[in-house]
Amino acid sequence: MVEPMSREERDAGNRKVKVGFLLLVTVSPPLITLLGDPTPAQLAVATGGGFLLGLLLVWYLSRLASEFTDGSRRLR
């Protein structure tokens, strides 16, 4: 039989999902910007904006997910 995941395994998996989501959101704006022949400054701004948006989304989704778990950070 398969045993339930340990807390460490769950945390490691959640961390990987968060990093993957952050990378996906960070890389998307510069790739879209490349369609319009951007300057390096425009690429940097698109990357920075994507990173900030990614951080905001990861933070929001983490808070939202914590409402559905029995963790100690549960919102009431």
VODO-57080 format. One record per residue: z, y, x of N, C-alpha, C in turn. Coordinates in Angstrom, 3 decimals. Layout:
% VODO-57080
Z | Y | X | Z | Y | X | Z | Y | X
...
% end
This chain:
% VODO-57080
0.000 | -1.188 | 0.832 | 0.000 | 0.000 | 0.000 | 0.000 | 1.243 | 0.870
-0.422 | 2.309 | 0.278 | -0.468 | 3.581 | 0.984 | 0.790 | 4.372 | 0.654
1.426 | 4.861 | 1.691 | 2.634 | 5.660 | 1.494 | 2.262 | 7.115 | 1.229
3.141 | 7.866 | 0.589 | 2.865 | 9.283 | 0.362 | 2.802 | 10.045 | 1.684
2.098 | 11.159 | 1.648 | 1.990 | 11.990 | 2.849 | 3.337 | 12.597 | 3.192
3.578 | 12.718 | 4.471 | 4.801 | 13.392 | 4.902 | 4.598 | 14.899 | 4.792
5.683 | 15.618 | 4.869 | 5.625 | 17.084 | 4.791 | 4.784 | 17.657 | 5.936
4.903 | 17.061 | 7.131 | 4.154 | 17.536 | 8.290 | 2.654 | 17.323 | 8.105
2.279 | 16.169 | 7.554 | 0.861 | 15.897 | 7.310 | 0.289 | 16.849 | 6.263
1.065 | 17.109 | 5.245 | 0.614 | 18.032 | 4.201 | 0.455 | 19.445 | 4.748
1.419 | 19.890 | 5.554 | 1.333 | 21.223 | 6.150 | 0.134 | 21.337 | 7.085
-0.117 | 20.289 | 7.877 | -1.265 | 20.303 | 8.788 | -2.573 | 20.356 | 8.004
-2.668 | 19.600 | 6.933 | -3.862 | 19.629 | 6.097 | -4.069 | 20.982 | 5.442
-2.993 | 21.565 | 4.928 | -3.093 | 22.889 | 4.311 | -3.523 | 23.937 | 5.324
-2.997 | 23.833 | 6.542 | -3.360 | 24.783 | 7.594 | -4.851 | 24.680 | 7.923
-5.369 | 23.455 | 7.990 | -6.794 | 23.259 | 8.275 | -7.667 | 23.834 | 7.164
-7.255 | 23.651 | 5.928 | -8.016 | 24.202 | 4.801 | -8.011 | 25.728 | 4.858
-6.862 | 26.313 | 5.158 | -6.770 | 27.772 | 5.242 | -7.651 | 28.325 | 6.353
-7.618 | 27.691 | 7.524 | -8.438 | 28.154 | 8.649 | -9.919 | 27.993 | 8.324
-10.295 | 26.876 | 7.734 | -11.689 | 26.668 | 7.355 | -12.168 | 27.689 | 6.340
-11.349 | 27.977 | 5.349 | -11.703 | 28.972 | 4.343 | -11.824 | 30.353 | 4.976
-10.886 | 30.696 | 5.866 | -10.926 | 31.986 | 6.547 | -12.193 | 32.111 | 7.389
-12.562 | 31.068 | 8.112 | -13.787 | 31.113 | 8.915 | -15.025 | 31.264 | 8.041
-15.070 | 30.555 | 6.935 | -16.216 | 30.647 | 6.037 | -16.379 | 32.060 | 5.489
-15.285 | 32.655 | 5.042 | -15.350 | 34.005 | 4.478 | -15.630 | 35.033 | 5.572
-15.117 | 34.822 | 6.785 | -15.338 | 35.761 | 7.882 | -16.792 | 35.756 | 8.335
-17.429 | 34.606 | 8.367 | -18.786 | 34.489 | 8.897 | -19.845 | 34.894 | 7.871
-19.547 | 34.836 | 6.601 | -20.550 | 35.111 | 5.570 | -21.119 | 36.533 | 5.615
-20.305 | 37.599 | 5.660 | -20.893 | 38.943 | 5.672 | -21.806 | 39.229 | 6.869
-21.443 | 38.838 | 8.101 | -22.379 | 39.096 | 9.196 | -23.694 | 38.333 | 9.053
-23.636 | 37.123 | 8.517 | -24.874 | 36.369 | 8.327 | -25.774 | 37.040 | 7.294
-25.182 | 37.556 | 6.245 | -25.968 | 38.276 | 5.242 | -26.510 | 39.572 | 5.838
-25.715 | 40.234 | 6.672 | -26.139 | 41.478 | 7.312 | -27.321 | 41.238 | 8.240
-27.414 | 40.070 | 8.851 | -28.522 | 39.768 | 9.757 | -29.879 | 39.806 | 9.055
-29.896 | 39.694 | 7.756 | -31.152 | 39.764 | 7.015 | -31.766 | 41.157 | 7.057
-30.958 | 42.177 | 7.344 | -31.450 | 43.550 | 7.328 | -31.598 | 44.187 | 8.694
-31.669 | 43.418 | 9.782 | -31.815 | 43.931 | 11.147 | -30.732 | 44.958 | 11.480
-29.471 | 44.534 | 11.534 | -28.360 | 45.468 | 11.733 | -28.166 | 45.848 | 13.201
-27.432 | 46.927 | 13.406 | -26.996 | 47.312 | 14.744 | -25.750 | 46.486 | 15.088
-25.384 | 46.435 | 16.372 | -24.151 | 45.712 | 16.729 | -22.909 | 46.274 | 16.033
-22.874 | 47.580 | 15.831 | -21.729 | 48.178 | 15.140 | -21.659 | 47.699 | 13.690
-22.794 | 47.601 | 13.044 | -22.812 | 47.117 | 11.666 | -22.373 | 45.656 | 11.586
-22.776 | 44.865 | 12.568 | -22.325 | 43.472 | 12.605 | -20.822 | 43.388 | 12.805
-20.295 | 44.252 | 13.675 | -18.846 | 44.258 | 13.919 | -18.082 | 44.654 | 12.659
-18.586 | 45.657 | 11.953 | -17.930 | 46.088 | 10.713 | -17.993 | 44.974 | 9.665
-19.128 | 44.308 | 9.564 | -19.259 | 43.213 | 8.598 | -18.312 | 42.065 | 8.947
-18.186 | 41.769 | 10.231 | -17.279 | 40.701 | 10.652 | -15.826 | 41.079 | 10.375
-15.456 | 42.310 | 10.714 | -14.086 | 42.770 | 10.455 | -13.767 | 42.792 | 8.968
-14.717 | 43.267 | 8.180 | -14.512 | 43.280 | 6.731 | -14.386 | 41.881 | 6.161
-15.205 | 40.963 | 6.655 | -15.110 | 39.575 | 6.211 | -13.783 | 38.948 | 6.586
-13.291 | 39.276 | 7.793 | -12.006 | 38.741 | 8.236 | -10.874 | 39.267 | 7.359
-10.890 | 40.568 | 7.075 | -9.846 | 41.143 | 6.220 | -9.909 | 40.563 | 4.807
-11.109 | 40.426 | 4.289 | -11.264 | 39.823 | 2.964 | -10.776 | 38.376 | 2.975
-11.090 | 37.649 | 4.034 | -10.630 | 36.268 | 4.152 | -9.119 | 36.165 | 4.193
-8.482 | 37.050 | 4.966 | -7.016 | 37.052 | 5.018 | -6.418 | 37.331 | 3.647
-6.993 | 38.295 | 2.950 | -6.503 | 38.633 | 1.619 | -6.658 | 37.452 | 0.659
-7.798 | 36.790 | 0.698 | -8.021 | 35.652 | -0.195 | -7.117 | 34.469 | 0.144
-6.919 | 34.195 | 1.434 | -6.026 | 33.098 | 1.824 | -4.602 | 33.401 | 1.382
-4.173 | 34.630 | 1.559 | -2.825 | 35.024 | 1.124 | -2.681 | 34.854 | -0.388
-3.667 | 35.355 | -1.140 | -3.602 | 35.274 | -2.596 | -3.614 | 33.817 | -3.070
-4.512 | 33.020 | -2.521 | -4.592 | 31.625 | -2.945 | -3.349 | 30.842 | -2.542
-2.736 | 31.195 | -1.421 | -1.487 | 30.539 | -1.016 | -0.372 | 30.851 | -2.006
-0.289 | 32.108 | -2.415 | 0.723 | 32.477 | -3.418 | 0.458 | 31.782 | -4.739
-0.803 | 31.739 | -5.123 | -1.163 | 31.095 | -6.378 | -0.845 | 29.598 | -6.328
-1.153 | 28.954 | -5.232 | -0.891 | 27.519 | -5.094 | 0.601 | 27.227 | -5.058
1.388 | 28.142 | -4.512 | 2.830 | 27.889 | -4.429 | 3.484 | 27.876 | -5.812
2.839 | 28.464 | -6.798 | 3.374 | 28.420 | -8.157 | 3.284 | 27.015 | -8.754
2.391 | 26.192 | -8.220 | 2.175 | 24.861 | -8.773 | 2.852 | 23.768 | -7.957
3.596 | 24.148 | -6.939 | 4.289 | 23.157 | -6.117 | 5.786 | 23.316 | -6.293
6.518 | 22.363 | -5.811 | 7.974 | 22.420 | -5.897 | 8.577 | 22.948 | -4.608
7.830 | 23.762 | -3.878 | 8.315 | 24.287 | -2.611 | 9.426 | 25.300 | -2.798
10.074 | 25.631 | -1.702 | 11.192 | 26.581 | -1.760 | 10.712 | 28.005 | -1.991
9.407 | 28.252 | -1.811 | 8.877 | 29.604 | -1.995 | 8.310 | 29.800 | -3.393
8.682 | 28.970 | -4.312 | 8.123 | 29.020 | -5.662 | 8.448 | 30.342 | -6.345
7.432 | 30.957 | -6.936 | 7.614 | 32.216 | -7.658 | 8.104 | 31.923 | -9.068
8.934 | 32.779 | -9.582 | 9.442 | 32.582 | -10.950 | 9.124 | 33.772 | -11.799
% end
